[in-house]
Amino acid sequence: MKYYLFIIGFLALAPLGMAQEPQWITKEDALAQIREQNNNLKIAEKEIMAAKGDVQQTNAIILPNIGISHTGIATTNPLMAFGSRLNQAILTPGDFDPNQLNNPAQVQDFATRITIEQPLINVDGIYQRKAAKAQLRATELQSVRTEQYMTLEMEKAYMQLQLAYKTVEVLQKAQKTAAENLRIAENSLQQGYLQRSDVLAVQVRATEIANQLQYAQSNILNASNQLSVLMNADTYAVLKPKDSLIVWPTEAGPVPIEGLTENRADIQAMEAATAAYEQLHRADQMTFLPRLNAFGTYELHDDQLFQGGADGYLFGAELKWNILEGSKRFGKSQKSRAELEKSRLQLQQYKSESQVELNRALRMLQDAKNNLELTALALEQSSESLRIRTNRFEQGLEKTTDLLMAETQLAQKRLEYYATIFQHNYAMAYVQFLTAP
């Protein structure tokens, strides 16, 4: 019998002996680590930076385009040779000799050019800029929603870790009870009060608890790893929460609402995305209007490299109206309008689905509250039933099977009670997530 108890104890303690020392953690520590290190939040930050880059690109419709170049040529082309000497301001009367004009000697020209293009009226570009700003707003709001979702995932993972430790705690108590029952059953067998089959039944129950405890300890590792992933911690330490799994007070929960709030970050993000599609459609429509741009050039010419013996400038304005590009602009406008209508429909569908999800979450929360009361009552009844049957068993007035059934039922009710606490708290956190602005 001692050898049998040693085997049971070894199965229960083996995972703990091989595991590393648990690292204490609080919910606040986990949340701070997630906000600082979570990869999803980092990705959201990069998406915001990319959207800001798109907005910055649209500055081209209000800021000038300035370029500088330096080119060198050597030519005997009559027109180019005459023009190069003219640009260098070195023409002489002899250059007008027909023979010299028709058969010029090789001429070198090094030119430095500074060009400026300034948009004046670019209506489609204005709407493209508005679209880029709306998309940036959508990306920022979606980043807020991502952070809210990561907070919800942290709450869930942290509570799963609490539940895993509670499960181990319950099974360890059940194991002690099973060991005590086994001791009593062995003594009763020696005194002739019980049969060998009754003792074997107690032994089987003790083994079952040891196996369940081993799985529960593995769940601690699983929950720790999940929380480590959210915190982007590559050590994958065994974590242990400093606070225990308890029922969240009703005052801390959300106030049920009749309808879906329009201030939720993800809904506002979709509305901003729809506004971006609307501005893009307007931009496509504005491509039918003319554009007005100013331009200017300042040039330095010389027959020596990086010199400027002569200079000159040119400036002006261009009103350009591209009347027809085949059917390209009509097709582009049609496409952007279809994307706008699609975005509006998606927004409407998302609001409907979100309202249904909120209704389901509120019902889930109410069901969890009701179930919490029932499981608490069932736990109290099972605890009292086991106490009575244990006293009667010690006096030889209770069957072994009845005692094992009562002990098994108490352990199950304890596990159900803590699982219901998890469901209640998660339902409350989920409703908070669905109603968060």
ABEGO torsion letter per residue (X at the ends): XAAAAAAAAAAAAAAAAABBBBBBBBAAAAAAAAAAABAAAAAAAAAAAAAAAAAAAAAAAABBBBBBBBBBBBBABAAAAAAAAAAAGABBAAAABAAAAABBBBBBBBBBBBBBBBBABBAAAAAAAAAAAAAAAAAAAAAAAAAAAAAAAAAAAAAAAAAAAAAAAAAAAAAAAAAAAAAAAAAAAAAGABBAAAAAAAAAAAAAAAAAAAAAAAAAAAAAAAAAAAAGBAAGBBBBBABBBBBBBAAABBBBBABBBAABAAAAAAAAAAAAAAAAAAAAAAAABBBBBBBBBBBBBBABBGBBABBBBBBBBBBBBBABBEAAAAAAAAAAAAAAAAAAAAAAAAAAAAAAAAAAAAAAAAAAAAAAAAAAAAAAAAAAAAAAAAAAAAAGABBAAAAAAAAAAAAAAAAAAAAAAAAAAAAAAAAAAAABX
